[in-house]
Amino acid sequence: MLNALQVCTTVVVGVMVGVEFAVPFFINPILNALPGDNGLRGRVHGARVGGAVMPFWYIGSLVLVGVWAVAGWDHDGTSLVVAAAGFLILSVIMSITVLVPINNRVKTWTVGARPADWKQQMNRWDRFHYVRIAVIIAAFALLVAALA
């Protein structure tokens, strides 16, 4: 049972890392290359979709890692799982304090009604998202190492 939990948790966190990695390295460059305001429209839609899905994914990942840490407390690699949980907690804190407030503003923008500093706000979100990606990659790497 513990093995199934470990594999499931690693896959869930790994897919989350992949999705979050794709945003700045694939999706945003594609959106930025679209003509006119279509890129902004895409980012607004992405803010809505991501804002609806990602909280469950981040919290669900953290819960799975927590269950793994408790269930495998007397097994090798538990300290790595606990460290991964710490990184995931950091990613949730970063999300709530920095990224979600920007995302909530972006969700309300339209092509005709956006703030003058909208590009600066998007750049700020992007910069913090890069840091969050590094944090969740570290968590994922620790989970993989715990399996080995």
N, C-alpha and C positions, 0 to 999 in steps of 0.2 A: 504493500500500500504506500509506504514511504517513497519507493522508487517512482510510482506513478505520480505522486504529488511533486516530486523533484522535477520530473520531466515536464509535467504540465506547467509548473511555475516557470521553468526556464524557457519554455516555448512562448508562454504568454508575455513574459518580460522581453524576450528576444524580438517578438513581432512588434511590440510597442516601440522598442528601440529602432527597428527598421522603419516603421511609419514616421516616427519623429525625425529620423535621419533624412528621410525622403523629402520632408517639407523644405528645408533650406537648400538642399543640394540638387533637387530635381523639380519639385512643384513650383517653388517661388521663382526660379529662373524662367520656367515656362510661362508663368503668369506675367512676369515682368516683360517678357518679349511680345506679349499680345498687344495689338494696336489699340490706341485710344485708352478709354477707362476700363477696358475689359479685365485687365490684371487686377485693378482695385475691386471690381465686382467679384472676381474669383476669390480674392483674399477675404472679402466680407463674407462670402458664402462659406469659405473654409473656417472662418472664425465661428460661424454659427454651428457648423457640423462638428468641428473639433470641440467647441465649447459644450456640446451636448454629450459627446461620447467619451472624451478623454478623462474627465473626472472619475468615471466608473472604472476605466482601464487602469489609471494610476492607483486609485484606492484598492481596486481588486488585486492588482499586482502586489501591493504592499501587504494586503491580507494573506495572500498565498505565501509570500515569503515569511511572514510571521508564523503562519501555521507550520511551514517547513521547519523553521527554527525551533519551535516548541516540540514538534513531533520527532525531530532528529536531534534533540538536545544532547544525547549521549553518544552521538555518532561523530566521526571525523568530519571536519569541514564546517561544523556549526558556527565557529567564529567568523568564517567567511560569509555565511548566510546572514548572520547578525550585522556584519559590516555592510552587506548589500542592502539590508533593511534600512540601515542608517542613511545610505545614499538615496534610497527611494523616499525616505522621510524628507530629506533635504530637497529632493525634486518637487515634492508636494508643497513644501513651504515656499519654495521659489515660485511655483505656479500660482499659489494663492496670493502671495504678497506682491508679485511683480507682473507676471504674464497674464493672469486672468483679468486684472483691472484694465489692462490695455486691450485685451481681447473683447471685453464687454463694451468698450467704447467702439471698437472696430465694427462689431455686429450691428451697430445703429447707423453706420454711415451709408449714404447713398452717393451716387455720382454728383448729384446736385447739392448735397448737404454733407460736407465733410470739413473738418477743421483745416485751417491754413497749414498747420504743422503735421499733417497726416503722414507725410513721408518720414519725418523724424520719428514719429510714434511707431511706425512700422519698422524702421531701422533699430529702434530701441528694443522692440519685441524680438526682432531677429537676433540681436546681440545676446540677450538673455536666454533665448532659445538655444543658441550654440552652447552656452554654459550648461543648460539643463541636459542637452544631449550628452555632453561629456560625463555628467553625473550619472545618467541612467546607463550609459555604456559601461562605466565603472561597476555599477551594480550588477549588470548582466555578466561582465567578466568574472566577478566574484562568485556568482551563482554557477557559472560553468566550471570554475576552478574547484568549487565545493563538490561538484559531481565527480571530479577526477580523483 
